[in-house]
Amino acid sequence: MKHDPIASGKRKSVNLSIDTGVVSAAREAGINLSQVSEAALRVAAKRALEVRWREEHREWIEANNAWVDEHGLPLEKYRLF
């Protein structure tokens, strides 16, 4: 399993407000609310961090892509595919 830079391994109790129908359906289906909530929050946090990183580094990414467009990949001659 890959290292998860977001996870701390510790747990903290929090209060969430969730629609009662959703909670009832999840419990009836045997879904662990904590696990599903944590997984969804992990995905949302990673996505938000990636978007922020891309925006903070947008100028560098554009400059790098422009350089590659102009000069090609530096090690292109060694590619086997």
N, C-alpha and C positions, 0 to 999 in steps of 0.2 A: 504494500500500500504506500502511495506517495505521501510525503510530508505535507500536511495541511497548514500553511502559514497563518491561517485565521484561528484555528482551534487552539485552545490553551490546555485542554484536558480537564479543566475545572468546570464545575457546574454552579449556576446561580439561579435561584428561584426568581421568577418574574410574574407579573400579572398581565394577562392578555384579555382583551375583550373580543370574543368570537361569537358569531351568530349561533344561537342555541340549536337551530336546526342542523347546522354544520357539525356542531359538537355531538349531537345525538346520533347523526348518521355515521360519523367517524367511530364513535364508541360501539355502535351496533355492528359495524364492520370489523371491529377489533383493531382499529388503527391506534397506534401510540401517538398521542397528540404532541408530546414533547419531541420525539424523534422526527416526526414529519415537519413540525415547526422549525426545529433546528436545521434540518436539511434545506428547507425552503429559504430560511434566512441566510444560510451559508451561500447558496447559489446567488441570491440577490446581492449580498455583500460583495462577493467576488466580481459579479458583473459590474456593480457600481465602481469598484476599485479599478477594474480594467478600463472602463470608460474614462475615469478621471486620469489614469496614467496616459492613455492615448491622447487626451486633450492636452495634458501638461507637456507631452513630448511630440506634439503634432509637427512643430517646425523642424525638429531633427529628423523625424520620419520622412517628411516631404523632401528635405535636403538630401537625405540618403537615397531615397527613391529616384530623385532627379540625377544624382551622380551615377547610379547604376544604369539608368536609361541612357545617359551620355557615354559612359565608359564600359558598360557591361559588367558582368560579375567578375571579381578579381581572379578567381580560380577556375574560370569557365573551361579552360583547356584541359583540366584534369577530370572533368565530369565523365562518367562512364555511361550515362543515360541520356 
